[in-house]
Amino acid sequence: MKAAGKIGVIGTGAIGACFVRRILAHGLPAVAHDIDPRVLEPLAAAGAEIADDAADLASRCDVIVTCVTAPADVEDAVLGPRGVHRSVRPGSLIIETTTSTPATTRKLASALASKNAAVVDAPVSRGVPAAENGTLSIMAGGDRDAIERALPILRMFGTDIILTGALGTGHVAKALNMGVLGVNFIATAETMALGLASGLDRAKLAAEIDASDGASFVSKHHYPKYVLTERYDSRFTFGLMRKDVGIAAEIAAGTGLPRPYLHRVVDFYDTIAPRDPNGDNTLLFPFVEANPAPSSPAKAGAADLIETLAATVYFGTKEAIAIAEAAGLAARPFLEVLQASSGGSRAIEKWLLETREEIPLQKTGAWKNAAAAVSESSLRGTLPATMTHLTWEVLCRQIRK
């Protein structure tokens, strides 16, 4: 790949450092900056130039990749006292990979337009291992010419690059992907907790879920890799998850649409993140399972649990589709983002990607009966089956229509 000048990376934490190393591995010059000088030392040893601040980096580079923690950090890196805007070169390209807000990215683009610098929002998914291997999924929004310039760089970082539309829609896709991931995470954890409390075998139930309509990226990837092995080392924390689903909630609030599933996700992480902000997100499973078992035998068997999980994944995803469309992101690219990222599920593949059914009619009765049994079982104890109860409520409303 030919690139004019050097490529700079602002924010060299776990993923940003991978970007620098990927650039160097492709034989291209890289410049790095981070507010923590300690994380820059190994990158300097690997061959990267080190910039004193974002303005210094911008003065040396034609392409600038930002990979910081939150929207406020992006704004400071680009528009702050020693930010990119102070010395950005005319014709530069800024690729914003932070999980940020559309409003923040559009503000940056407006401010940099007078400098003749283009901005693309290109948040990433799949986590640190994928960043190390260059197999991230990336959702990119922006002007067509800017996207074309960004693609060779993005292809160094990821294998699935989905064009989402106008500037800012990449952030909509990423944030809502995290919201769907949150629904699937919590729902799968509740299903496993209720199954274990009912005396079901952990490994057998996990395999049945993964072979069912309730399967998702969580059941296929997170559970076998990090939970069944008791590793709990996905390298993504409760605190980061709370930040991401908070951005999703902010985007959703701007649409004015109902968002009960996303509300439940935010409420859950408001409970768990302050207790252990640096705890690995996969520790959510033992946290849910640690609640007392039901005081009397549960009626819900594996089949009921799995049907209710499938319904929850379906309705949680449907909610996110509506929010995405209201926020300017078309349903088709959003569903493609979910399937290529951590929000993917069999429900998308089976019911939503092609047909976008309002509800799988053949499943209505089965889901309602299953959710009733699961809700009754969970209420006998103190298991926090918040997603299960919500799905029961949603099914009752759907069937009354």
N, C-alpha and C positions, 0 to 999 in steps of 0.2 A: 504494500500500500504506500502510495506517495502522499505526503502531507507537507503543507507549507509551514515551515518553522517548527517550533516546539509545541508540545501538548502539555498543558499545566493541569494539575489536580489540586483543588482546594478542599481540604478535609481528608486526611489520610488515616482514618480509623480502620476498622476491620475490612470494610468494603473498598474505601478509597485507596488504601494501600495496595489492594489487589489490582485496582485500575492502573496504578503506577507500574506495578510489576508486569502487567499484561502489555502495557505500552513498550516497556523496555524489552520484553521478550520478542516483540515484533520488530526490534531493531530501530525503534524510533526514540528520539530524545524526549525526556520527560522532566518537568519541573514540578516540585511538590511544595505545598505549604500546609501547615497545621498549627493551631494555637498551642498544641502540646509538642515541644521540641523533641521529646523522647521518642515519639513514634516516627520521627523523621530520620533518626540515626540509621536504622537498618536500610531505609530507602536510599540514603546517601551512599551507604556501603555497596548497594546493588547497582549504583550508577546514575541515580537521579540527581539533578541539580536541586538545591534547596533555596527557596525564596524567603525573604524576611517577612513579607506580608502579602496580602492579596494584590495590592497595587504593584508591588515588585514583580510578582508572578505575571500579572497581566501585561507588564511592559516587555516581557520576554516571549510571550506566547501568542500564537494565532488562534489556537483552540484552547478553551478553558473549561474543564469539567469541575462542577461543584458537587461535593458529596459530604454535606454537613448534617447536623442532627435534626434541626427543626426549621420552620419557615422564618423565624426571627433571625436565626443564624445565617440563612441564605441571604436575607436582606442586608445584614451587617457585612457579610463577605463581599457583596457586590456594590452596595451603596453606602457603606460605612465610611468613617474618616480615612481609613487606609484600605478602601475597597477597590474592586476591579475598575469602577467607573473613573477613578483618578488617573489611570494611565492606560486604559484599554486601547488597543490599536484599531484604527479604522478597518472595517471588514472582518473583525474577529468574530468567532462563533463561541457562544456560551452554551454548554450542554448541562442542564440542571437535573441531577439524578437524585436529589434528596426527595424523600416523601414530604411534599410541601403542598401548598394550596394553589389553585389556579389564579387567585387574586394576586398572590405574591409574585408569581412568575410573570403575569401580565404587567405588574408594576415595574419589574426589572426591565422587561422588554421596552416599555414606554420610556424609561429613563435612559436606556442605552441606545435608543433609536437615533438620537442626535449625534452619537459617536459612530454611527453607521456600523453597529455591532448587532448581530442576530442572536436570538435566544430560541432554544428548543427545550421543552420539558421532556425528560426521559427517565422517569423513576424506574427502579429495577425490582425484581422479585426472585425468589428461590434461595436467598440467603448466602452466607459467607462461603460455604463449600463450592457453590456454583460460581461465585465471583472468583474464587481461586482458579477454577477450571475453565473460566470463560464461557460458562453455559447458563448465564442469567437469562431470564425473560425480561424484556424491556418494552415499555409502552411509551411511544414517542408522539408528541403533539407539536405542531408548529407549521410555519410556512413551508411550502413544498421545496423551495430552493434550499432553505436552511436544513431541512430534513435530509435532502440529498447529500449535503456536505457532511452531516453528522453520521450518516450510515456507516462509512468505513471505520470510524472510531467505535461506534456502537457494536460493530461486528467483532471487534477485538474482545468485547466484554460479554457478549451474549449470543445465544443461538436462535432465540425466538424473539424477533423484533416486530411488534405489531404497531402499525400506524393508526392512531386513534382519532386524528382530525385536527381541529384548530388548536392553537397554543393554549395550554391549560388542561386539555382533555387527557393528557397522559397522567396528570396528577389526580384527576377524577377517577380514572381507571385504577390507579395504584391504591388510592385510599379506600375505594369501595371494594377492591379485591381483599384488602385487609379486613374490612368489615365482614365480608362473606367468610373469610378464613376464621374470624372470631366466632361467628355463628356455628360453623362446622366443628371447630375445636371444642366449644363448650357443649354442644349437643352430643358429640361423640363421647366426651368425658362423662356426661350424665348417663348416657346409654350404658357405658361400661360399668359405671358405679352401681346403677340399678341392677344390672345383670349379675355383678359380683355379690351384691346384697341378697339376690334371689338364689344364690348358690350355683350360678353358671360358671363354667370353666373359662378363665381369662383368654387363653390362646384360642380355644375353639370359638368363643363369641367373636373375637377379633377377626378370625378367618371368615366367619359367616357374614359379618358386616362388610368385609372387603369384597365379598362375592355377591353383594346385594345391591339394591337400589339406593341404599344409604351410604355407599362407598364414596369417599372423597379423597383429596390429596392428604388429608389428615390421617385417614385410615390406611392409605396405601404407603405413605412415606413416614410421617412423624411417629405414628404409633409403633410400627415394627422396628424402626431404626433407633428411636430414642426412648420409648416407654417400655416395650417388652424387654428390651436389653437392660433397662434401668440405667441408661447412660445419662439421659437428661442434659444433653450437651448440643442442642441445635444452634447455639450461639446467637440466640435472639431472645431478648429479655422481656419480662413483664412490663417494665417501664417503657421500652420501645413500642411494645404492642399497644399500650395505653395511649401513647402519643399518636400512633398511626390511626387507631380507631377514633380518636378524638378529632383528627382532621376529617375523617369520613363523616362524623357527626356534624361537623361544621358545614361541610358541603351539603349534606342532607338538609340541614336546617334552612339553608338558603333556598331550597326548592319549595318549602312549605308542605311537603308530602308527609304522610304518616310514616313512621319508621320504628315500629315496636321492636323488631328484632335487633336493630342497631342500638336502640336504647338499652336493651338487655345486655348486649355485649359491653357497652360503655359502663353500665352499672357494675357488671362483674369485675371488670378491670379496675374500676374505682375502689373496689373492695380488696382485690388481691395485690395490685401493684404497689400501694404504699407499704404493705407489709414486707415486701421483698422486691424492690425495683430492679435489682440485678439478678433475680432468680430467672432461670431458663424458662421460657414459655411452656415447654413440655412438662414442667412440674405442675401444671394445671391439673393433670390427671390424678396424681396422688393427693392433691389438695381436695379435689371433689370426692375422691374415694374415702378420704379420712373422716367424712361425716358418719354418724351412727347409722347402722342398718335399720330397716323398717322394724317396727315393734311386733308385727305379725306377718305371717307368710305372704309374700307378694303374689299377685295373680298374673302379672305380666311375664310371659315367657320370652324366649329369644325372638320369636317371630313378631310379637307385638312391639318389642323394643326396636327392632330393625325397621319395621314399617313406620313407626313414629319418627325415627331418625331420618328416614327418607323424606317424609313429609316436611320435617324441619329444614333440611337442606334445600328442598324445593322452594318452600315459602320464603326462606331467608334470601335465596338467590333472586326470586321474583321481586322482592322488595328492592334489592340493590339495582336491578335492571330499571325499574321505574325511576329511581333517584338518578341514575346515570343519564337516562334520556332527558330528564328535566334539567340536568346540569350541562346539557349540550353534547353528550357522548352517545352515539348511536348504539343500539342494542347489540348488533352483530359484532363490531370490534370489541365491545366490552366482554361479551361471552367468549370470544377468542382469547382475550387477555386472561380471563378466569381459567380457561382450560389449559393455557400455557403456563399458569402461575400457581400460587398456593391456594387459590379459591376454587379450583377445579373439582368437579364431582360427576358421578354417573347421572345425576338428575339433569345436568346441563346437556350431557351427551344424548340422553334418552328422550327428554321431553322439551328442552328449551332451545337448543342450538338450531334445530331445523323448524320445529312446529310452533314453538312458543305458546303452547296450550295454556289457557287460563288455569286449568286444573286437569290433571289426567283423570277423566271421568271414571274410568274403570277402577281407579284407586280410591275414590272418595269414601265409599263405605268401609273398605278395609282400613284406611287410615283413621277414620273416625273411631271405629271400634277399638283399634290398637291404641290410639292416643287416650281413649277413655280408661282402658285397663292400666296403661302406664301411669297416667296421672293419679289414679286411685292408689296404685302401689307406692308411688313416691310420697304421697301425702301421709302415708302411715308412719313414715319416719321423718327425719329432718334433712334428707338429701336435698340440695338446692337445685331441683330440677326445673329451673326457670324457663328453659327453652321448651321442655316438654309441655308445661302448662300453657305457654303461649301458643304452641301449635294446636293444642286441644281447643283453645279459645278461637283461633283462626278457623279451624275446621267447622266449629259450630256456626260461625258467622257465614262461612261459604255455603254450607248446606241449607241454611235458612233462606238464602237468596232465591 
